[in-house]
Amino acid sequence: MANVTVIGAQWGDEGKGKIVDWLASRADAVVRFQGGHNAGHTLVVGNQTYKLSLLPSGIVTGTLSIIGNGVVLDPWALKAEVAKLEGQGVKITADNFALADNCAMILPLHRDLDGLRETAAGSGKIGTTGRGIGPAYEDKVGRRALRVCDLAHLDKMDPQLDRLCAHHDALRAGFDQPPVDRAALLAELTEIAPFVLQFAQPVWKRLKKVRKAGARILFEGAQGVLLDVDHGTYPFVTSSNTVSGTAASGSGLGPNSTGFVLGIVKAYTTRVGSGPFPTELGDADGQRMGERGHEFGTVTGRQRRCGWFDAVLVRQSCAISGVTGIALTKVDVLDGFETVKICTGYRLRGKIMDYFPAHSADQAEVEPIYEEMDGWSETTAGARSWADLPANAIKYIQRVQELIETPVALVSTSPEREDTILVRDPFLD
């Protein structure tokens, strides 16, 4: 049996929650390996809707769910999310949920700094969620971070607080803010520590045991490849590596553990926040996609920008992340369009390009080259086999996989778990 790594192959918001939930019902463990509570996954199971930001999607089905060391953890956000899910009848204990003891933590001072920077940036804003993810990763790399394991040694925290506060006090002074209140921070950490520590453990060791037993592991990525800090539309990116290779470093298992790489791809393109977007539509078609696709961020509530499918970007994402097959989502949003378009290349100052350039100035200037196809008037919503799909929808899907040079493994036709066409089973590959 293969393990499966799920990543978003666009700018996030591709519908990973539904696909991960579908796969999690067949997995023995689900692992988050990067990002923080800036990720938003919406799961629809029967009549119940669950909105997750930090917890792995498998928690809803009672599958062993693990937050790996590559995640930055806001302890207070974790407690709030656990309480919310328990209020919906989801049982969360140390038996079905584990947290890496070497996770770096997001602290109130990180949220403060995130907000101060975005406010001061003016037109230079990069569109963060303001949840402190970026500053927390900076402190991790700068070796100033407080980690989950530190909560068990609060009496030995002074040297680490000295380093942390020396850095942040200088930054805060630049924004005309008072120094970090160390006593208040320590009191907050003391209060939250018992809740967090009940789940903390060396998860690499637990995952090694799970893998040795031959169990299926699902690695759950957050955001999307185009938001990767190295490979995305820099600087309009997140602060972690979102590519599939991070599943190994962010969980504590080796690169030979990640298995089938499933890229989640929306049948059109969306982006939330600032940054380049070659196929963005500011017309009625874009508005129609947004309304039909309910394109509002799970975490922020911000309206997503919408546009035609960009095969150049997805092909690039699939190559960078070694995608084995894609799950194509939200095909039903394109129902009723007389004509559908796919971006097959770019024109930059008269030159034809088959990839997205690295520099933001070039990214902002590229013009999409479109291929037009006949749309379909029939509905695809709820289809569970190829026979249920209109002929032109099938042609569209086939053309997408040709252009991105990656086969379709799954097609999702609604938020419901069972409304999925299985072409290739990632767990059996």
C-alpha positions in Angstrom: 0.0 0.0 0.0 1.3 3.5 -0.9 1.4 6.5 1.4 -0.1 9.7 -0.2 1.1 13.3 0.0 -1.6 15.9 -0.9 -0.6 19.4 -2.0 -2.3 22.3 -3.6 -1.0 22.9 -7.1 -2.3 26.5 -7.4 -2.5 29.4 -4.9 -4.3 27.3 -2.3 -8.1 27.1 -1.9 -8.2 24.2 -4.4 -10.7 22.1 -2.4 -8.0 20.1 -0.5 -10.3 19.7 2.5 -12.9 17.5 0.7 -10.2 15.4 -1.0 -8.2 14.9 2.1 -11.3 14.0 4.0 -12.2 11.4 1.3 -8.7 10.0 1.5 -8.5 10.2 5.3 -11.5 7.9 5.6 -9.2 5.2 4.1 -5.9 6.2 5.8 -4.6 5.1 9.2 -2.8 8.4 10.0 -3.0 12.0 8.7 -0.1 14.3 9.1 0.1 18.1 8.7 3.7 19.0 7.8 3.9 22.8 7.2 2.1 26.1 7.6 0.0 27.1 10.6 -3.6 28.2 11.3 -3.5 30.3 8.2 -4.7 27.2 6.3 -8.4 26.7 5.8 -10.1 23.4 5.0 -13.9 23.0 4.8 -15.3 19.5 5.2 -18.8 18.5 4.4 -19.8 15.2 5.9 -23.5 14.4 5.6 -25.4 17.4 7.1 -22.4 18.6 9.1 -19.9 21.2 8.0 -16.5 21.4 9.7 -14.0 24.3 9.2 -10.5 23.4 10.1 -7.4 25.7 10.2 -4.8 23.8 12.2 -6.0 20.3 12.9 -5.5 17.6 10.3 -8.6 16.7 8.4 -8.5 13.1 9.6 -9.6 14.2 13.1 -13.2 14.4 11.9 -13.3 10.7 11.1 -11.3 9.7 14.2 -8.2 8.8 12.2 -4.9 9.3 14.0 -4.1 12.9 13.3 -0.6 14.4 13.7 0.8 17.9 13.6 4.4 17.6 12.5 7.5 19.6 13.4 7.2 21.7 10.1 4.1 23.4 11.4 4.2 26.6 13.5 1.7 26.2 16.3 -0.5 28.8 17.9 -1.4 27.1 21.2 -4.4 29.3 21.8 -5.7 28.7 18.3 -5.3 25.0 18.8 -7.3 25.1 22.0 -10.1 27.1 20.4 -10.3 24.8 17.4 -10.4 21.6 19.6 -13.2 23.2 21.7 -15.1 24.1 18.5 -14.9 20.6 17.1 -15.7 18.9 20.4 -18.8 21.1 20.4 -19.7 19.5 17.0 -19.3 16.0 18.5 -15.7 15.3 17.4 -13.7 13.4 20.1 -10.1 14.6 20.4 -7.8 12.8 22.8 -4.1 11.8 23.0 -5.1 8.5 21.4 -6.2 10.1 18.1 -4.2 13.3 18.1 -0.5 13.9 18.5 1.6 17.1 18.3 5.3 17.3 17.6 7.2 18.4 20.7 9.7 20.2 18.5 7.1 22.4 16.8 7.9 26.1 17.0 5.2 28.2 18.5 3.3 31.3 17.4 3.1 33.8 20.3 1.1 37.0 20.8 4.2 39.0 19.9 4.2 37.4 16.5 0.7 38.4 15.8 1.5 41.9 16.9 4.4 42.2 14.6 2.5 40.7 11.6 -0.2 43.3 12.0 2.2 46.2 12.5 4.2 45.4 9.4 1.2 45.0 7.1 -0.3 48.3 8.4 3.0 50.1 7.8 3.6 48.6 4.4 0.9 50.6 2.7 0.9 49.7 -1.1 3.7 47.2 -0.3 1.3 44.9 1.5 1.8 41.2 0.7 -1.6 40.1 2.0 -0.8 38.0 5.0 -3.5 36.6 7.2 -2.1 38.6 10.2 -1.9 35.5 12.3 1.8 35.6 13.0 2.9 32.8 10.8 5.7 34.7 9.0 7.3 36.2 12.2 7.1 32.8 13.9 9.0 31.1 11.0 11.6 33.9 11.1 12.2 33.3 14.8 12.5 29.5 14.1 15.2 30.1 11.5 16.8 32.8 13.7 17.0 30.2 16.5 15.0 32.4 18.8 11.7 30.4 18.8 10.0 28.9 21.7 9.0 25.3 21.0 6.3 23.0 22.4 8.8 21.1 24.4 9.8 24.4 26.2 6.3 24.4 27.8 7.5 21.6 30.1 10.5 23.7 31.2 9.1 27.2 31.8 11.4 27.6 34.8 14.4 27.4 32.5 12.9 29.9 29.9 14.9 33.0 30.8 17.8 32.6 28.3 15.5 32.0 25.5 13.2 34.9 26.4 16.3 37.1 26.6 17.1 36.3 22.9 13.5 36.5 21.8 12.7 39.8 23.5 16.0 41.5 22.5 15.0 40.9 18.9 11.3 41.8 19.2 11.8 44.8 21.5 14.0 46.4 18.9 11.4 45.8 16.2 8.6 47.1 18.4 10.5 50.2 19.2 10.7 50.9 15.4 6.9 50.9 15.4 6.7 53.1 18.5 5.4 50.2 20.5 6.3 49.2 24.1 8.6 46.3 24.9 7.3 42.7 25.2 5.6 42.2 28.5 7.6 39.2 29.6 5.6 38.5 32.8 2.3 38.5 30.9 3.8 36.2 28.2 5.1 33.8 30.7 1.7 33.8 32.5 -0.1 33.0 29.3 2.3 30.2 28.5 2.0 28.8 32.0 -1.8 28.7 31.6 -1.9 27.0 28.2 1.0 24.5 28.8 -1.1 21.7 30.4 -3.5 21.7 27.5 -0.8 21.5 24.8 1.5 19.1 26.6 -1.1 16.4 26.9 -0.7 15.9 23.1 3.0 16.6 22.8 5.4 13.8 21.9 8.2 12.9 19.4 5.9 12.2 16.5 8.7 11.0 14.2 8.9 8.0 16.6 5.2 7.4 16.5 5.1 7.7 12.7 8.0 5.3 12.4 6.0 2.8 14.3 2.9 3.4 12.2 4.9 3.0 9.0 6.6 -0.2 10.3 3.2 -1.7 10.9 2.4 -1.2 7.2 -0.3 1.4 7.8 -1.4 4.0 5.3 -0.2 7.5 6.0 -1.7 10.6 4.4 0.5 13.7 4.4 -1.7 16.8 4.3 -0.2 20.0 2.8 -1.6 23.5 3.4 -1.7 26.5 1.0 -0.4 25.8 -2.5 2.8 25.4 -4.5 2.4 28.9 -6.0 2.7 30.2 -2.4 5.9 28.3 -1.7 8.6 30.6 -0.2 11.1 29.4 -2.9 9.0 28.4 -5.9 6.0 30.7 -5.6 5.2 34.2 -6.7 7.7 35.8 -4.3 7.2 38.0 -2.3 3.5 37.3 -2.4 4.0 33.9 -0.8 3.6 32.1 2.5 6.6 31.6 4.9 7.0 27.9 4.5 7.8 25.4 1.7 4.6 24.1 0.4 6.0 21.6 -2.1 5.7 17.9 -1.6 9.3 17.4 -0.5 8.5 19.2 2.8 6.3 16.3 3.8 9.6 14.5 4.8 11.4 17.2 6.6 8.2 18.5 8.2 7.1 15.2 9.7 10.3 13.5 10.6 10.0 10.6 8.1 12.4 10.2 5.2 11.7 11.2 1.6 11.1 7.6 0.7 7.9 7.7 2.9 5.9 10.3 1.0 4.5 8.0 -1.7 2.0 9.0 -4.3 2.0 12.8 -4.7 -1.6 14.0 -5.4 -1.9 17.6 -6.6 -5.2 19.3 -5.9 -6.2 21.5 -8.9 -9.3 23.6 -9.3 -10.9 23.6 -12.7 -10.4 27.3 -12.9 -8.0 29.6 -11.0 -8.4 31.6 -7.8 -6.2 33.7 -5.6 -6.8 35.5 -2.4 -4.8 38.6 -1.4 -2.2 40.5 -3.3 0.1 39.2 -6.1 0.2 38.5 -9.8 -2.6 36.6 -11.5 -2.3 36.3 -15.3 -5.8 34.9 -16.0 -7.7 37.1 -13.5 -11.1 38.1 -14.8 -12.7 41.4 -13.7 -15.8 40.8 -15.7 -19.1 38.9 -15.4 -17.5 35.6 -16.0 -15.1 36.1 -13.1 -18.0 37.2 -10.9 -20.0 34.2 -11.9 -17.2 31.8 -11.0 -16.8 33.5 -7.6 -20.5 33.3 -6.8 -21.0 29.7 -8.0 -17.8 28.5 -6.3 -18.5 30.3 -3.0 -15.1 31.8 -3.3 -14.5 33.3 0.1 -11.5 32.3 2.3 -12.2 29.8 5.1 -9.8 31.5 7.5 -10.1 35.2 6.5 -13.5 35.5 4.8 -11.8 37.5 2.1 -13.2 37.3 -1.4 -11.0 35.3 -3.8 -10.1 36.7 -7.2 -11.2 34.4 -10.1 -10.0 33.6 -13.6 -9.7 30.9 -16.3 -7.6 27.8 -15.8 -3.8 28.5 -16.1 -2.2 25.3 -17.5 1.3 26.9 -17.5 1.2 27.5 -13.7 -0.2 24.1 -12.9 2.3 22.3 -15.2 5.1 24.2 -13.4 3.7 23.2 -10.0 3.4 19.6 -10.9 7.0 19.5 -12.2 8.4 21.2 -9.1 6.5 18.9 -6.7 6.8 15.7 -8.6 3.0 15.3 -8.8 2.0 11.7 -9.7 -1.6 12.6 -10.5 -4.1 15.4 -9.9 -7.5 15.7 -8.3 -9.5 18.1 -10.4 -12.1 19.9 -8.2 -15.1 22.2 -8.8 -15.7 21.2 -12.4 -19.4 22.0 -11.7 -18.6 25.7 -11.3 -18.0 25.8 -15.1 -21.4 24.3 -15.9 -23.4 26.6 -18.2 -20.5 28.6 -19.7 -20.9 28.7 -23.5 -17.2 28.9 -24.0 -14.4 27.9 -21.6 -10.8 29.1 -21.9 -7.4 27.6 -20.8 -4.2 29.6 -20.7 -1.6 27.6 -22.6 1.3 30.1 -22.6 2.3 33.7 -22.0 3.4 36.7 -24.0 6.0 38.9 -22.3 7.1 42.0 -24.2 6.6 40.2 -27.5 8.3 36.9 -26.4 6.3 33.7 -26.0 7.0 31.9 -22.7 6.0 28.4 -21.6 6.8 29.0 -17.9 6.1 31.7 -15.2 9.1 34.0 -14.8 10.7 34.4 -11.3 10.8 38.2 -11.1 7.7 40.0 -9.9 7.9 42.7 -12.5 7.9 40.1 -15.3 5.1 38.2 -13.5 2.9 41.4 -13.5 3.4 42.0 -17.2 2.8 38.5 -18.8 -0.2 38.3 -21.0 -2.1 35.0 -21.1 -2.4 33.1 -24.4 -5.8 31.3 -24.5 -7.2 28.2 -26.1 -11.0 28.2 -26.3 -13.2 25.2 -26.0 -17.0 24.6 -26.2 -18.6 24.6 -22.8 -21.5 22.4 -21.7 -25.0 23.3 -20.6 -25.7 20.0 -18.7 -24.8 19.7 -15.0 -21.7 17.9 -13.7 -22.7 18.4 -10.0 -22.8 15.1 -8.2 -21.4 13.0 -11.0 -19.7 9.8 -9.7 -18.6 8.2 -13.0 -17.4 9.3 -16.4 -20.8 8.3 -17.8 -22.4 11.0 -15.7 -20.4 13.8 -17.3 -21.3 15.8 -20.4 -19.1 15.0 -23.4 -17.6 18.5 -23.5 -16.7 18.4 -19.8 -14.8 15.2 -20.4 -13.0 16.8 -23.3 -12.1 19.7 -21.0 -10.7 17.4 -18.4 -8.7 15.5 -21.0 -7.3 18.7 -22.4 -6.3 19.9 -18.9 -4.3 16.7 -18.2 -2.6 16.9 -21.6 -1.5 20.5 -21.1 -0.2 20.0 -17.5 1.5 16.8 -18.5 0.1 15.0 -15.5 -2.8 12.5 -15.4 -6.1 13.0 -13.6 -6.5 10.6 -10.7 -9.7 12.0 -9.2 -12.5 14.3 -10.2 -14.6 16.1 -7.6 -18.0 17.3 -8.6 -19.4 18.7 -5.4 -18.4 19.3 -1.7 -19.9 16.0 -0.7 -17.4 13.3 0.0 -18.9 10.6 -2.2 -19.4 12.9 -5.3 -16.0 11.8 -6.6 -14.9 10.0 -9.8 -12.0 7.7 -9.0 -9.7 7.2 -12.0 -6.6 6.0 -10.2 -6.4 5.1 -6.5 -3.4 6.9 -4.9 -3.3 4.3 -2.0 -3.0 1.4 -4.4 -0.5 2.9 -6.9 
